[in-house]
Amino acid sequence: MPEETQVREVPPPEPARDPGREPTAEPRSAPAAKVQPASGPERPAGYRRVFAVREFRAVFAAHLMSMLGVIVAEISLSVLVYDVTGSPLLSALAWALGFLPYVVGGTLLAGAADRFPARRVLVVCDLVCAACVVPMTAPGVPIAVLLALRCCLAVVSPVFAGTRMATLADILGDGDLFVLGRSLLRITAQSALLVGFGLGGLLLTVASPRQALLITVGTFLASAVLLRLGTRRRPARAHDGGALVRDSLRGARRVLADRRIRVLFLLFWVPPAFAVAPEALAAPYADTLGAGPAALGLLMCAMPVGTIAGELYAGARLRPATRERIALPLVCLTLLPYLAFALRPGLAVSLLLLALSGAGSAYTLGVDQRLVRAVPDAVRGRAMTLLTAGLMTSQGVGMALAGVAAEAAGVRTTVVGAGALGAVCCVLLAVAARRAADEDSPVAEPGPAAAPDGR
């Protein structure tokens, strides 16, 4: 869970192609997707332009299917573990395991995103996830096995997400269409959370958790078919030999050695670590308001609604140059609404504050533009995989720390403290990003050169 503000002139050795039309073979020269639209960066490309690209439609549909499948799996597995054990702790652990192993897969397996053809990596990841869910549907499976399989899903997920993000640059180019494509995938993820939890709850009223998990198997298989048939085969970006783990660690060190990339990664990782505090504490906060389960649902939905609204507005109405210009000021403001919780607002104002903070996450569109320029194509898959792993890990750690802080200081104080400390960190990161913006130290990738098309 992420571009250029000027046209990149790439003279192709063949006539420019319509990005919505799929040729049968991928040329070894610069891909058509790299040639930016004639309209240039002076106005937004528009989300409809992104959907005009056939390959993106396949990636988008696959993303929607896998997101709904993951949400159904999380709900069903949590209920299944609780039904079998009667333990709230183990039921919560089934949720937590969706975050913690990300850092393992994102660090140790990131090299797979660059050293194998992207389509193959994506399809294999979907098939592995489906294979992990199938045993969960069998009666009598021990709880330890269920949790281990949940860990396997979380290990594979960052490799899949990082490879998909890197592939978007091949499909859409690395200009405004890429930024809007990334934005659409984030919007889909937030929308799936809003819809998926409700549908998952309804599904479990008519089906058992194990029956519901069969739906997850189907969604992963459907995603694999969409990616296999709907995207082109592209060669691997890198051709490094040696062990995958060693290559992944070497790639992570190479990426993080660039100060610009390091700061941009932190801009994606740090704000969400503080922003999740109200979500982690939604149940006790609803209790302090004297509200019921309906209020809890509203509190959980407020921030995703704000996030969707902010991204849609920024993507559809703001020019690429404007999005990049306001990104750093906006990241400094996104956590400030949490300070108003010190005034003990009621439910309506609390929802407004959370939605306002969520809208501030539109800064990510501008940071996306900076990131795609900073990351060399040859290590893009590894960089995006590492970015995804760090984002999920930071949110998991943020939730855990929010719970610890609330035990000692109370819910309201924790939310206010997260807003204050997070805002200070965001200001420091914005200053660091501005200072690093003029640096030009791309990561060097030794060994044989990657194919000119980046795959």
C-alpha positions, -999 to 999 in steps of 0.1 A, spaced: 0 0 0 31 39 -45 47 104 -118 67 127 -138 58 163 -141 74 167 -175 72 146 -207 99 120 -210 109 119 -246 117 83 -256 121 80 -294 107 46 -303 120 27 -333 85 21 -344 53 41 -347 36 50 -315 9 26 -304 -25 31 -289 -21 22 -252 -55 5 -252 -44 -19 -280 -23 -50 -271 3 -62 -296 12 -98 -295 48 -94 -288 67 -70 -265 94 -51 -284 129 -50 -269 129 -12 -274 112 14 -253 76 5 -248 47 26 -260 35 32 -225 66 52 -218 56 78 -244 34 102 -226 1 116 -239 3 146 -262 -16 166 -236 15 166 -214 15 173 -177 -3 207 -178 -36 191 -170 -48 159 -153 -49 129 -175 -82 118 -159 -92 85 -145 -111 76 -177 -78 78 -196 -64 52 -173 -93 28 -179 -88 32 -216 -57 11 -213 -67 -25 -218 -40 -41 -196 -48 -18 -167 -84 -29 -168 -72 -65 -163 -49 -54 -134 -77 -34 -119 -103 -62 -121 -77 -87 -106 -70 -63 -78 -107 -59 -70 -111 -97 -69 -81 -104 -47 -90 -76 -23 -125 -89 -17 -111 -124 -13 -85 -112 13 -112 -94 33 -136 -124 33 -106 -146 43 -97 -123 72 -132 -121 86 -139 -159 81 -106 -170 96 -110 -147 126 -145 -161 132 -133 -197 126 -105 -194 151 -128 -179 177 -154 -206 171 -128 -234 175 -109 -219 205 -133 -194 222 -102 -173 226 -104 -135 218 -66 -134 218 -62 -161 191 -90 -145 171 -72 -111 172 -39 -129 164 -55 -141 131 -59 -104 122 -25 -93 134 -8 -120 113 -20 -101 83 5 -74 91 36 -88 108 50 -112 82 50 -85 55 84 -74 65 97 -110 60 84 -114 24 91 -78 15 127 -80 26 138 -116 18 118 -122 -13 118 -88 -30 143 -99 -56 117 -121 -72 99 -89 -85 128 -81 -107 146 -113 -116 115 -132 -130 90 -120 -156 63 -99 -138 33 -118 -152 47 -151 -140 54 -137 -105 18 -123 -102 1 -155 -114 23 -177 -92 16 -155 -61 -22 -158 -67 -19 -196 -71 2 -199 -39 -24 -178 -20 -52 -200 -33 -32 -231 -23 -28 -217 12 -65 -211 16 -77 -245 4 -65 -264 36 -82 -238 58 -116 -251 44 -110 -287 57 -126 -296 90 -104 -304 119 -73 -284 108 -53 -274 139 -53 -238 149 -15 -237 146 -18 -247 109 -45 -221 102 -23 -194 117 8 -207 98 -11 -206 65 -23 -170 73 14 -161 78 22 -176 43 -4 -154 27 11 -123 44 46 -133 33 36 -136 -4 14 -104 -4 42 -78 -6 59 -96 -35 26 -96 -54 19 -59 -45 54 -47 -53 55 -65 -86 21 -52 -96 32 -16 -87 63 -19 -108 43 -34 -137 20 -4 -137 49 17 -149 54 -6 -178 17 -5 -187 9 32 -181 43 48 -184 59 66 -155 40 99 -159 6 110 -147 -12 79 -159 9 58 -135 1 82 -106 -36 79 -113 -34 41 -118 -18 38 -83 -45 61 -69 -73 39 -84 -58 8 -68 -56 26 -34 -92 38 -38 -103 3 -47 -86 -10 -15 -103 15 7 -137 9 -10 -133 -29 -7 -127 -24 31 -160 -4 33 -180 -29 12 -161 -61 20 -166 -61 58 -203 -56 54 -207 -82 27 -184 -106 47 -206 -102 78 -237 -109 57 -221 -139 41 -213 -155 74 -250 -153 83 -258 -178 55 -226 -198 52 -200 -212 76 -165 -197 78 -151 -226 59 -176 -223 31 -169 -186 29 -131 -194 26 -140 -213 -6 -150 -179 -21 -115 -166 -13 -100 -195 -33 -122 -186 -62 -112 -149 -61 -75 -157 -61 -79 -181 -90 -100 -155 -109 -73 -129 -103 -46 -153 -117 -67 -159 -149 -72 -122 -154 -35 -114 -150 -24 -144 -172 -48 -136 -201 -51 -98 -197 -14 -87 -195 15 -91 -218 46 -111 -210 76 -90 -203 111 -102 -197 127 -99 -163 141 -65 -153 174 -79 -138 193 -111 -145 213 -114 -112 224 -149 -103 229 -163 -68 204 -169 -40 171 -151 -40 174 -140 -4 209 -126 -9 198 -108 -40 168 -93 -22 189 -80 7 215 -66 -16 187 -48 -36 172 -34 -4 205 -20 7 210 -5 -27 176 12 -28 178 25 8 214 38 2 198 67 -19 188 94 5 160 107 -17 144 73 -19 149 68 18 130 100 26 102 93 1 97 58 17 95 74 51 68 98 38 48 67 29 55 48 61 55 73 90 22 92 86 1 60 84 18 46 115 3 75 135 -29 78 115 -41 43 125 -44 52 162 -81 61 160 -88 30 140 -70 8 165 -89 24 194 -123 27 177 -140 3 200 -129 19 233 -134 54 219 -170 45 209 -175 33 245 -162 66 259 -188 84 237 -215 61 252 -224 50 216 -233 16 204 -221 -7 177 -235 15 149 -211 43 161 -182 19 160 -190 11 124 -191 48 115 -158 55 132 -142 27 112 -156 40 80 -149 78 84 -112 78 75 -116 55 44 -144 77 32 -122 108 36 -93 90 19 -114 81 -11 -128 116 -14 -94 132 -12 -78 110 -37 -106 113 -62 -105 151 -60 -67 153 -63 -66 128 -92 -95 143 -112 -92 180 -105 -56 189 -98 -28 191 -123 2 169 -118 24 199 -111 -1 211 -85 -3 177 -68 35 175 -65 37 211 -52 12 206 -24 23 172 -14 48 182 13 26 210 28 -3 186 28 16 158 46 23 183 74 -14 190 78 -29 155 75 -26 145 113 -34 179 127 -72 172 130 -63 146 157 -54 175 180 -90 186 181 -99 154 200 -85 171 231 -117 192 230 -137 160 236 -159 162 204 -191 142 200 -197 115 175 -205 138 145 -175 161 150 -152 131 155 -164 116 122 -157 149 105 -122 151 120 -113 115 109 -127 121 74 -106 153 71 -75 135 82 -82 108 57 -86 134 29 -51 146 37 -37 113 25 -40 127 -11 -5 139 -6 6 104 -17 -2 113 -54 25 139 -53 49 117 -35 43 90 -61 54 114 -88 87 120 -70 93 83 -62 90 70 -98 116 95 -109 140 86 -81 138 48 -84 158 33 -113 139 10 -135 162 -20 -130 154 -21 -92 118 -9 -94 102 -42 -85 124 -46 -54 118 -10 -44 80 -13 -46 80 -46 -28 100 -30 0 77 0 1 47 -22 5 62 -43 32 73 -12 52 38 4 49 20 -27 62 46 -31 90 44 5 101 6 3 104 8 -29 124 34 -14 147 14 18 150 -17 -1 160 2 -21 186 18 11 201 -15 29 201 -30 1 222 -1 2 247 -3 40 250 -40 39 255 -36 15 284 -13 40 301 -27 74 291 -63 68 279 -79 68 244 -83 105 238 -48 114 250 -33 87 228 -51 100 197 -41 136 205 -5 125 211 -4 105 179 -16 137 161 10 159 177 40 136 175 30 125 140 27 161 128 62 169 141 76 138 123 58 148 91 73 184 92 108 170 97 103 146 68 89 173 46 120 194 53 143 165 46 125 157 13 128 193 2 165 193 9 170 160 -9 150 170 -39 180 185 -57 202 155 -52 207 133 -82 222 100 -71 203 71 -88 209 36 -75 234 18 -96 225 -18 -106 256 -38 -115 256 -68 -138 239 -72 -172 217 -44 -183 180 -49 -180 159 -50 -212 151 -15 -225 114 -21 -218 122 -26 -181 111 -61 -178 
